[in-house]
Amino acid sequence: MEFPFTILTLAQADNPSDTGASPTPAGGEASSGAPGAGGGGSAPAANPWGSAFIFIPLLLIMVVMIWTSSSAQRKEKKKRELMLGALKRHDRVQTIGGLIGSVVEIKDSEVVLKVDEANNVKMRFAKSAVQQVLSEGEGEAAPGGK
């Protein structure tokens, strides 16, 4: 079994520094080692950035993603601070734990909620535990509730 040397010859023929005669391919054709005979007259210019040039777009994409996510977090934080700053008595709120009640008292870092009208049950929470304001005003009953 004999292997043709065509693959090796093709791989070596693209090398512009090879000026000698290359081995004869299996078809019997001789290739000249003259520069320009293979179609590649001059060597391609070397990239001054090297392989680091590939990482520049990736780095830019990462910077844009980090900036947009931090911008969104800043907006959410500002919105939450405004919501907590605007809390007032009789607002109906929901806590992070899912409790719904009316604001009875507001202190610097605490909120007292009335969670049961019939038994007058009040609970004290950290102000940061308020997730959202459901309704503002006189603490009317929630739709569908009793």
BADOMI-596146 format. One line per 2 residues: their letters; for each residue y, z, x of N, C-alpha, C. Coordinates in nm, 3 decimals. Layout:
N
A	Y/Z/X/Y/Z/X/Y/Z/X ~ ...
This chain:
146
ME	-0.117/0.000/0.084/0.000/0.000/0.000/0.124/0.000/0.090 ~ 0.211/-0.092/0.064/0.327/-0.109/0.148/0.454/-0.086/0.065
FP	0.548/-0.008/0.119/0.673/0.020/0.048/0.784/-0.070/0.098 ~ 0.858/-0.129/0.010/0.969/-0.214/0.054/1.084/-0.126/0.106
FT	1.154/-0.175/0.204/1.266/-0.102/0.263/1.399/-0.141/0.201 ~ 1.395/-0.204/0.087/1.516/-0.252/0.022/1.608/-0.135/-0.015
IL	1.552/-0.028/-0.065/1.632/0.087/-0.107/1.704/0.146/0.012 ~ 1.635/0.160/0.122/1.698/0.215/0.242/1.805/0.121/0.295
TL	1.778/-0.008/0.289/1.873/-0.105/0.338/2.000/-0.103/0.255 ~ 1.988/-0.096/0.124/2.106/-0.091/0.037/2.186/0.034/0.061
AQ	2.119/0.143/0.083/2.190/0.268/0.106/2.263/0.264/0.239 ~ 2.207/0.195/0.339/2.271/0.188/0.470/2.374/0.077/0.477
AD	2.366/-0.022/0.395/2.457/-0.135/0.401/2.597/-0.095/0.357 ~ 2.614/0.010/0.277/2.745/0.054/0.231/2.818/0.133/0.336
NP	2.755/0.170/0.443/2.816/0.249/0.548/2.903/0.159/0.635 ~ 3.038/0.173/0.633/3.123/0.083/0.709/3.116/0.107/0.860
SD	3.070/0.222/0.904/3.065/0.249/1.047/2.943/0.184/1.113 ~ 2.851/0.132/1.033/2.730/0.068/1.085/2.763/-0.075/1.126
TG	2.772/-0.099/1.255/2.807/-0.234/1.301/2.687/-0.309/1.355 ~ 2.577/-0.242/1.373/2.457/-0.308/1.425/2.383/-0.378/1.314
AS	2.282/-0.452/1.350/2.201/-0.522/1.251/2.112/-0.422/1.182 ~ 2.102/-0.436/1.052/2.016/-0.345/0.975/1.877/-0.403/0.968
PT	1.777/-0.322/0.935/1.641/-0.373/0.927/1.630/-0.484/0.824 ~ 1.538/-0.572/0.844/1.520/-0.684/0.755/1.458/-0.636/0.626
PA	1.519/-0.671/0.511/1.461/-0.629/0.382/1.328/-0.699/0.357 ~ 1.258/-0.655/0.254/1.126/-0.708/0.224/1.131/-0.855/0.189
GG	1.241/-0.904/0.138/1.251/-1.044/0.099/1.270/-1.135/0.217 ~ 1.292/-1.084/0.337/1.304/-1.166/0.454/1.448/-1.201/0.485
EA	1.545/-1.159/0.407/1.684/-1.191/0.433/1.739/-1.095/0.536 ~ 1.819/-1.146/0.624/1.884/-1.061/0.723/2.027/-1.040/0.679
SS	2.074/-0.919/0.692/2.212/-0.893/0.654/2.294/-0.876/0.780 ~ 2.412/-0.930/0.778/2.498/-0.915/0.896/2.570/-0.782/0.886
GA	2.590/-0.721/0.997/2.656/-0.591/0.999/2.805/-0.603/1.014 ~ 2.861/-0.722/0.994/3.004/-0.741/1.010/3.080/-0.666/0.902
PG	3.192/-0.607/0.940/3.270/-0.539/0.837/3.324/-0.642/0.739 ~ 3.317/-0.626/0.619/3.364/-0.722/0.522/3.251/-0.805/0.466
AG	3.139/-0.807/0.531/3.026/-0.884/0.480/2.967/-0.816/0.358 ~ 2.974/-0.685/0.353/2.919/-0.611/0.239/3.018/-0.595/0.126
GG	3.139/-0.644/0.140/3.236/-0.634/0.034/3.324/-0.511/0.046 ~ 3.293/-0.421/0.134/3.373/-0.299/0.148/3.450/-0.303/0.277
GS	3.556/-0.378/0.287/3.628/-0.402/0.410/3.679/-0.278/0.477 ~ 3.737/-0.184/0.407/3.792/-0.065/0.472/3.741/0.060/0.402
AP	3.745/0.168/0.475/3.697/0.295/0.420/3.799/0.348/0.319 ~ 3.753/0.413/0.213/3.847/0.469/0.115/3.928/0.582/0.179
AA	4.052/0.596/0.133/4.140/0.700/0.187/4.088/0.837/0.147 ~ 4.095/0.931/0.238/4.048/1.066/0.210/4.146/1.136/0.117
NP	4.094/1.215/0.025/4.176/1.290/-0.070/4.242/1.407/0.003 ~ 4.376/1.415/0.005/4.442/1.524/0.078/4.416/1.661/0.015
WG	4.388/1.665/-0.113/4.362/1.793/-0.182/4.218/1.838/-0.163 ~ 4.132/1.750/-0.129/3.991/1.785/-0.115/3.930/1.810/-0.252
SA	3.833/1.895/-0.258/3.768/1.924/-0.386/3.847/2.026/-0.468 ~ 3.951/2.086/-0.412/4.032/2.183/-0.485/4.114/2.116/-0.594
FI	4.133/1.986/-0.584/4.210/1.912/-0.683/4.146/1.921/-0.821 ~ 4.015/1.936/-0.828/3.942/1.945/-0.955/3.978/2.075/-1.027
FI	4.006/2.181/-0.953/4.029/2.311/-1.014/4.170/2.328/-1.069 ~ 4.263/2.243/-1.034/4.401/2.256/-1.082/4.410/2.241/-1.235
PL	4.350/2.137/-1.297/4.355/2.130/-1.444/4.285/2.248/-1.511 ~ 4.174/2.291/-1.455/4.104/2.407/-1.512/4.191/2.532/-1.505
LL	4.260/2.549/-1.395/4.348/2.663/-1.379/4.464/2.657/-1.479 ~ 4.520/2.539/-1.498/4.628/2.523/-1.596/4.580/2.553/-1.737
IM	4.461/2.509/-1.772/4.406/2.535/-1.904/4.386/2.685/-1.924 ~ 4.336/2.754/-1.822/4.316/2.899/-1.832/4.449/2.972/-1.850
VV	4.552/2.930/-1.778/4.683/2.993/-1.791/4.738/2.974/-1.931 ~ 4.724/2.855/-1.988/4.773/2.829/-2.124/4.696/2.913/-2.225
MI	4.564/2.924/-2.210/4.483/3.004/-2.303/4.522/3.151/-2.297 ~ 4.542/3.204/-2.176/4.580/3.345/-2.162/4.717/3.369/-2.222
WT	4.810/3.277/-2.199/4.944/3.294/-2.253/4.944/3.290/-2.406 ~ 4.869/3.196/-2.467/4.867/3.189/-2.612/4.799/3.310/-2.674
SS	4.692/3.360/-2.614/4.626/3.477/-2.671/4.713/3.601/-2.657 ~ 4.782/3.617/-2.545/4.869/3.733/-2.531/4.989/3.722/-2.623
SA	5.036/3.601/-2.647/5.147/3.580/-2.740/5.105/3.620/-2.882 ~ 4.986/3.581/-2.922/4.936/3.617/-3.055/4.917/3.769/-3.067
QR	4.870/3.833/-2.960/4.853/3.978/-2.964/4.987/4.048/-2.974 ~ 5.088/3.998/-2.905/5.221/4.058/-2.914/5.276/4.047/-3.055
KE	5.256/3.931/-3.119/5.304/3.912/-3.256/5.235/4.007/-3.353 ~ 5.103/4.021/-3.339/5.028/4.112/-3.427/5.072/4.256/-3.407
KK	5.092/4.296/-3.282/5.134/4.433/-3.252/5.272/4.460/-3.311 ~ 5.361/4.365/-3.299/5.496/4.381/-3.353/5.492/4.390/-3.505
KR	5.410/4.306/-3.568/5.396/4.306/-3.714/5.341/4.441/-3.762 ~ 5.242/4.494/-3.688/5.182/4.623/-3.726/5.282/4.736/-3.710
EL	5.360/4.734/-3.600/5.461/4.838/-3.581/5.566/4.834/-3.691 ~ 5.606/4.715/-3.734/5.702/4.703/-3.844/5.643/4.757/-3.974
ML	5.515/4.728/-3.998/5.449/4.776/-4.120/5.441/4.929/-4.120 ~ 5.402/4.988/-4.006/5.393/5.134/-4.000/5.531/5.198/-4.005
GA	5.632/5.133/-3.950/5.767/5.186/-3.954/5.829/5.181/-4.093 ~ 5.783/5.087/-4.176/5.837/5.071/-4.310/5.761/5.151/-4.416
LK	5.664/5.232/-4.375/5.590/5.313/-4.472/5.684/5.412/-4.540 ~ 5.665/5.429/-4.670/5.746/5.527/-4.744/5.660/5.593/-4.850
RH	5.711/5.697/-4.909/5.636/5.769/-5.012/5.601/5.677/-5.127 ~ 5.489/5.702/-5.187/5.435/5.631/-5.304/5.384/5.490/-5.271
DR	5.380/5.452/-5.144/5.315/5.326/-5.107/5.164/5.345/-5.119 ~ 5.097/5.245/-5.170/4.951/5.250/-5.180/4.897/5.179/-5.056
VQ	4.815/5.252/-4.977/4.769/5.199/-4.849/4.617/5.209/-4.838 ~ 4.563/5.131/-4.746/4.421/5.138/-4.713/4.410/5.176/-4.567
TI	4.320/5.271/-4.537/4.300/5.313/-4.399/4.197/5.224/-4.331 ~ 4.182/5.243/-4.202/4.083/5.167/-4.126/3.942/5.197/-4.177
GG	3.920/5.319/-4.223/3.789/5.358/-4.274/3.762/5.309/-4.415 ~ 3.861/5.249/-4.480/3.841/5.195/-4.613/3.893/5.284/-4.725
LI	3.946/5.402/-4.695/4.000/5.490/-4.797/4.130/5.434/-4.852 ~ 4.148/5.442/-4.982/4.270/5.394/-5.046/4.338/5.513/-5.110
GS	4.467/5.524/-5.086/4.542/5.635/-5.145/4.691/5.607/-5.144 ~ 4.765/5.701/-5.204/4.910/5.691/-5.210/4.971/5.782/-5.105
VV	5.077/5.736/-5.041/5.145/5.814/-4.938/5.223/5.927/-5.006 ~ 5.196/6.051/-4.960/5.266/6.168/-5.014/5.369/6.217/-4.914
EI	5.331/6.218/-4.787/5.419/6.272/-4.684/5.401/6.190/-4.556 ~ 5.513/6.167/-4.486/5.510/6.091/-4.361/5.575/6.175/-4.252
KD	5.504/6.190/-4.141/5.559/6.256/-4.022/5.562/6.154/-3.910 ~ 5.598/6.198/-3.790/5.607/6.105/-3.678/5.477/6.031/-3.652
SE	5.367/6.103/-3.643/5.240/6.039/-3.610/5.131/6.065/-3.714 ~ 5.169/6.126/-3.828/5.070/6.158/-3.932/5.118/6.112/-4.069
VV	5.020/6.087/-4.154/5.047/6.047/-4.292/4.954/6.129/-4.381 ~ 5.009/6.182/-4.490/4.927/6.253/-4.588/4.910/6.160/-4.707
LK	4.783/6.136/-4.744/4.752/6.046/-4.856/4.690/6.125/-4.969 ~ 4.729/6.092/-5.090/4.665/6.146/-5.210/4.559/6.046/-5.250
VD	4.430/6.087/-5.237/4.320/5.993/-5.260/4.257/6.008/-5.398 ~ 4.281/6.121/-5.468/4.225/6.141/-5.601/4.333/6.203/-5.689
EA	4.376/6.128/-5.789/4.483/6.173/-5.879/4.434/6.288/-5.968 ~ 4.311/6.282/-6.017/4.261/6.381/-6.113/4.248/6.519/-6.049
NN	4.196/6.529/-5.930/4.175/6.658/-5.864/4.282/6.690/-5.761 ~ 4.380/6.605/-5.747/4.491/6.623/-5.654/4.440/6.643/-5.510
VK	4.350/6.555/-5.465/4.293/6.564/-5.332/4.385/6.490/-5.234 ~ 4.426/6.563/-5.130/4.513/6.504/-5.027/4.441/6.509/-4.894
MR	4.461/6.405/-4.813/4.399/6.398/-4.681/4.505/6.360/-4.579 ~ 4.492/6.416/-4.459/4.585/6.390/-4.351/4.520/6.292/-4.252
FA	4.593/6.187/-4.216/4.544/6.084/-4.125/4.648/6.060/-4.015 ~ 4.601/6.006/-3.906/4.694/5.955/-3.804/4.762/5.832/-3.863
KS	4.888/5.817/-3.829/4.964/5.704/-3.883/4.901/5.570/-3.840 ~ 4.841/5.569/-3.725/4.777/5.446/-3.676/4.650/5.412/-3.753
AV	4.599/5.503/-3.836/4.479/5.477/-3.915/4.509/5.393/-4.038 ~ 4.635/5.372/-4.070/4.671/5.288/-4.185/4.651/5.143/-4.145
QQ	4.564/5.074/-4.222/4.534/4.935/-4.190/4.632/4.840/-4.257 ~ 4.657/4.863/-4.387/4.746/4.773/-4.459/4.810/4.844/-4.577
VL	4.924/4.792/-4.618/4.992/4.841/-4.738/4.949/4.751/-4.852 ~ 4.885/4.811/-4.953/4.835/4.733/-5.066/4.945/4.704/-5.166
SE	5.025/4.805/-5.200/5.137/4.784/-5.291/5.246/4.884/-5.258 ~ 5.367/4.841/-5.279/5.481/4.927/-5.254/5.531/4.979/-5.387
GE	5.599/5.093/-5.383/5.661/5.141/-5.506/5.606/5.275/-5.549 ~ 5.592/5.288/-5.680/5.561/5.415/-5.741/5.412/5.449/-5.744
GE	5.330/5.383/-5.669/5.189/5.419/-5.656/5.108/5.390/-5.781 ~ 5.142/5.279/-5.851/5.067/5.244/-5.971/4.922/5.214/-5.936
AA	4.835/5.219/-6.037/4.692/5.201/-6.016/4.663/5.058/-5.967 ~ 4.562/5.047/-5.886/4.522/4.917/-5.835/4.462/4.833/-5.946
PG	4.475/4.703/-5.942/4.416/4.617/-6.046/4.264/4.637/-6.055 ~ 4.217/4.655/-6.174/4.074/4.673/-6.195/4.030/4.817/-6.179
GK	4.117/4.905/-6.135/4.081/5.046/-6.117/4.116/5.127/-6.238 ~ 4.069/5.253/-6.243/4.098/5.340/-6.358/4.206/5.439/-6.323
